[in-house]
């Protein structure tokens, strides 16, 4: 619990005066940028992101680090945006399960309205109305949580506490495993979920707390055959990346090797640092791939790759942020 009852106490913790805070919160739009994150591998699916600047960014960071992070305990089922947890810890509990059901919450952050955030601070976290109002204004954008705000993951996790308790309890009764990575829900166990009606139970529990799922995005399958959890699959009892990810990485390494010999190059062009990052990611998920991938990486003359790429006029392919023409979804 936060139990911040006095505005003075909050201001001291945030290192801001009352006048300065009022000036910042009176014109929050001065500190926001609405951006689109574009992945060159998915150019037609840009993601809307909010970037916070200046004094408001400082306020949000201090509220997160000095107040929320030190006082709030994450759900035992939550693995996204939680220190010490990751996509691996989210998928590992499901290893060995015969069947998997996966779905995600629709419009997750925008669906967490500022009234719900206010109630979280005022009721569950036991702050005074004035403190709850200030914290809510600091943490929300256009009256809701948003992707890109530092406080969104930890607050969303707290908002979903009751959902986690109910889903976790229902799964425990049936000897099932339940984990959540931000808005991605995964349940695994010994029976076929597609024929069990369990997906409807998940929808009802989420609906009770004002959340929706898209049934067309339900995934039923097996982690060892045709299903992934946070893009990880099971191979002979341990985690591995998607088969498609490995294939693409192998192609990129072969492509770089061809470029180093001034031969035909399919592209796009990635730097040594970018490829190294992907190799390290795969090795982190599945250390058994380390030897082969590192040998292939080191066999490429990356200085020559860079020189020939420059000579041919290749541009580095990377994710880009650009300003959005219109406002983000509210």
C-alpha positions in Angstrom: 0.0 0.0 0.0 1.1 3.6 -0.6 -1.0 5.3 2.0 0.1 8.8 1.0 -2.4 11.0 2.9 -0.8 14.4 2.5 -0.1 16.3 -0.7 2.9 17.8 1.0 4.4 14.4 1.5 3.9 13.5 -2.2 5.5 16.8 -3.3 8.5 16.2 -1.1 8.9 12.7 -2.5 8.7 14.0 -6.1 11.0 16.9 -5.4 8.6 19.5 -6.8 6.9 22.6 -5.5 3.1 23.0 -5.5 3.3 25.9 -8.0 5.6 23.9 -10.3 3.4 20.9 -10.2 0.3 22.9 -11.0 2.0 24.6 -14.0 3.0 21.2 -15.4 -0.3 19.5 -14.9 -2.2 22.6 -16.3 -0.6 22.1 -19.7 0.4 18.4 -20.1 0.1 18.5 -23.9 3.3 20.7 -23.8 5.3 17.6 -22.8 3.7 14.8 -25.0 4.7 13.6 -28.4 2.6 11.2 -30.4 4.8 8.8 -32.3 4.5 5.8 -34.6 7.0 3.0 -34.1 7.6 1.2 -37.5 9.4 -2.1 -37.8 10.9 -2.6 -41.3 9.9 -6.3 -41.1 6.3 -5.2 -40.4 6.0 -1.9 -42.3 2.2 -2.0 -42.5 1.7 -2.5 -38.8 3.1 0.6 -37.0 2.5 0.9 -33.2 1.3 4.1 -31.6 3.6 5.2 -28.8 3.5 8.2 -26.5 6.8 10.0 -25.7 7.0 12.2 -22.7 9.5 15.0 -22.4 10.8 17.7 -20.0 9.5 18.2 -16.5 6.5 15.8 -16.9 8.9 13.0 -17.8 10.9 13.7 -14.7 7.8 13.6 -12.6 6.6 10.3 -14.0 10.0 8.8 -13.5 10.3 9.9 -9.9 6.7 8.7 -9.1 7.6 5.3 -10.6 11.0 4.9 -9.0 10.5 6.6 -5.6 6.9 5.6 -5.0 5.4 2.8 -7.1 8.4 0.6 -7.6 9.4 0.6 -3.9 5.9 0.0 -2.5 3.9 -2.1 -4.9 4.2 -5.9 -5.3 3.6 -7.3 -8.7 1.1 -10.2 -9.2 2.7 -13.6 -8.9 1.2 -14.4 -12.4 2.6 -11.3 -14.1 5.8 -11.4 -16.1 5.8 -8.2 -18.3 7.5 -5.1 -17.0 8.5 -6.8 -13.8 12.1 -6.8 -12.6 13.6 -10.3 -12.6 10.9 -11.6 -14.9 10.8 -11.9 -18.7 9.3 -13.7 -21.6 11.2 -16.8 -20.5 9.8 -16.8 -16.9 6.4 -16.3 -18.5 6.7 -19.4 -20.8 8.8 -21.7 -18.6 5.9 -22.7 -16.2 4.0 -24.1 -19.2 6.8 -26.5 -20.3 5.5 -30.1 -20.4 1.8 -29.1 -20.6 -0.1 -31.1 -23.3 -2.4 -28.2 -24.3 -2.2 -24.4 -24.3 -4.8 -21.7 -24.6 -3.6 -18.1 -25.4 -5.5 -14.9 -25.8 -4.9 -11.1 -25.3 -6.9 -8.2 -23.9 -8.2 -5.8 -26.5 -7.1 -2.2 -26.4 -5.4 -2.9 -23.1 -3.9 0.4 -22.0 -6.6 2.7 -23.6 -9.3 0.6 -21.8 -7.8 1.5 -18.4 -9.6 4.9 -18.0 -8.4 7.6 -15.6 -11.4 6.9 -13.3 -10.1 3.4 -12.8 -6.6 4.7 -12.1 -8.0 7.2 -9.6 -9.9 4.4 -7.8 -6.7 2.4 -7.7 -4.8 5.2 -5.9 -7.7 6.3 -3.7 -9.2 2.9 -2.7 -6.8 0.0 -3.1 -3.6 2.0 -2.5 -5.3 4.1 0.3 -4.2 7.6 -0.8 -6.1 10.7 0.0 -8.4 12.1 -2.8 -6.0 15.0 -3.5 -3.0 12.7 -3.8 -4.9 10.2 -5.9 -6.0 13.0 -8.2 -2.4 14.3 -8.7 -1.0 10.8 -9.2 -3.7 10.0 -11.8 -3.0 13.2 -13.7 0.7 12.5 -13.8 0.3 8.9 -15.0 -2.5 9.2 -17.7 -2.6 10.5 -21.2 -5.8 11.7 -22.8 -7.7 10.2 -19.8 -6.2 6.7 -19.9 -3.0 4.8 -19.6 -0.9 4.7 -22.7 2.0 2.7 -24.3 5.2 4.6 -23.7 4.4 6.0 -20.2 6.8 4.6 -17.6 4.0 4.1 -15.0 1.6 2.2 -17.3 2.9 -1.4 -16.8 3.0 -1.3 -13.0 -0.4 0.4 -12.7 -2.0 -1.9 -15.2 -0.6 -4.8 -13.2 -2.3 -3.5 -10.1 -5.6 -2.9 -11.9 -5.5 -6.5 -13.0 -4.9 -7.9 -9.5 -8.5 -9.1 -9.1 -8.5 -10.7 -12.6 -5.2 -12.5 -11.7 -6.6 -13.8 -8.4 -9.8 -15.1 -10.1 -8.1 -16.6 -13.1 -5.3 -18.0 -10.9 -7.8 -19.5 -8.5 -9.9 -21.1 -11.3 -6.8 -22.6 -12.9 -5.4 -23.9 -9.6 -8.7 -25.8 -9.0 -8.2 -27.6 -12.3 -4.4 -28.1 -11.9 -3.7 -25.7 -14.7 -0.9 -23.1 -15.2 -1.8 -19.5 -15.7 0.6 -16.6 -16.6 0.2 -13.2 -18.0 2.7 -11.0 -19.9 1.1 -7.5 -19.8 -2.1 -8.2 -21.8 -1.1 -11.6 -23.1 -2.8 -14.4 -21.2 -1.6 -18.0 -21.3 -3.2 -21.1 -19.7 -1.9 -24.6 -20.1 -2.9 -28.1 -18.8 -3.7 -31.7 -19.6 -6.9 -31.2 -21.6 -8.0 -29.6 -24.9 -9.1 -26.0 -24.0 -10.9 -25.6 -27.3 -13.5 -28.1 -26.3 -13.6 -27.2 -22.6 -15.4 -23.9 -22.4 -12.5 -22.5 -20.4 -12.1 -19.7 -23.0 -15.6 -18.5 -22.2 -14.7 -18.5 -18.4 -11.7 -16.3 -19.1 -13.9 -13.9 -21.1 -16.5 -13.7 -18.3 -13.9 -13.0 -15.7 -12.2 -10.2 -17.8 -15.6 -8.7 -18.6 -16.5 -8.5 -14.9 -13.6 -6.0 -14.6 -14.4 -4.2 -17.8 -11.9 -5.9 -20.1 -12.6 -7.5 -23.5 -10.9 -10.1 -25.6 -11.3 -10.8 -29.3 -12.4 -14.5 -29.7 -10.9 -14.5 -33.2 -7.5 -14.1 -31.6 -7.8 -17.1 -29.3 -5.0 -19.6 -29.9 -5.4 -23.3 -29.0 -2.6 -25.8 -29.4 0.5 -27.4 -27.9 3.7 -25.6 -26.9 5.7 -28.5 -28.2 3.9 -28.6 -31.6 2.0 -25.6 -33.0 1.7 -22.9 -30.3 4.1 -20.3 -28.8 3.9 -18.3 -25.6 5.4 -14.8 -25.8 6.9 -16.1 -29.1 8.7 -19.0 -27.4 8.1 -22.7 -28.1 9.0 -25.9 -26.5 11.7 -28.2 -28.0 12.5 -31.5 -26.3 11.5 -30.1 -22.9 13.2 -26.7 -23.0 12.5 -23.3 -24.5 13.4 -22.2 -27.9 12.6 -19.2 -30.2 10.1 -19.6 -33.0 11.3 -21.7 -35.9 10.7 -18.8 -38.3 12.9 -16.5 -36.2 15.9 -19.0 -36.4 15.4 -19.4 -40.1 15.4 -15.7 -40.7 18.5 -15.2 -38.5 20.3 -18.0 -40.4 19.3 -16.2 -43.7 20.6 -12.9 -42.4 24.0 -14.5 -41.5 24.2 -16.2 -44.9 23.3 -12.9 -46.5 26.0 -11.0 -44.6 28.6 -13.7 -45.6 27.6 -13.2 -49.3 28.0 -9.4 -48.9 31.4 -9.8 -47.4 32.5 -11.6 -50.6 30.9 -8.9 -52.7 28.3 -11.3 -54.1 24.6 -11.2 -54.5 22.8 -9.7 -51.4 19.1 -10.2 -50.7 18.8 -7.7 -47.8 17.7 -5.8 -45.9 21.1 -4.6 -44.6 21.7 -5.1 -40.9 24.9 -4.1 -39.0 27.1 -6.4 -36.9 25.6 -5.0 -33.7 22.0 -5.7 -34.8 22.8 -9.3 -35.8 24.8 -9.8 -32.6 21.8 -8.7 -30.6 19.6 -11.3 -32.3 22.2 -14.0 -31.8 22.5 -13.2 -28.1 18.7 -13.2 -27.8 18.5 -16.7 -29.3 21.3 -18.0 -27.1 19.7 -16.5 -24.0 16.5 -18.4 -24.8 18.2 -21.6 -25.9 21.9 -21.8 -24.8 22.2 -25.0 -26.9 22.3 -22.9 -30.1 25.2 -20.7 -28.9 28.1 -22.6 -30.4 26.7 -22.8 -34.0 25.4 -19.3 -34.1 28.6 -17.7 -32.6 30.8 -19.6 -35.1 28.7 -18.4 -38.0 28.7 -14.8 -36.7 32.5 -14.8 -36.3 33.1 -16.3 -39.7 31.8 -13.1 -41.4 34.3 -10.3 -42.1 32.1 -7.5 -40.8 34.5 -4.7 -41.7 34.3 -5.8 -45.3 30.5 -6.1 -45.0 30.3 -2.5 -43.8 32.7 -1.2 -46.5 30.8 -2.9 -49.3 27.4 -1.9 -47.9 28.6 1.7 -47.9 30.0 1.4 -51.5 26.7 0.0 -52.7 24.7 2.7 -50.9 22.8 0.4 -48.6 21.0 2.0 -45.6 20.7 0.3 -42.3 17.3 -1.3 -41.7 16.0 -0.5 -38.2 12.9 0.4 -36.3 12.0 4.1 -36.6 10.0 6.6 -34.7 8.0 9.2 -36.6 5.5 11.8 -35.5 1.9 10.9 -35.8 -0.4 13.1 -37.9 -3.5 12.6 -35.7 -4.0 11.9 -32.0 -3.7 8.4 -30.5 -6.8 6.3 -29.9 -8.6 7.5 -26.8 
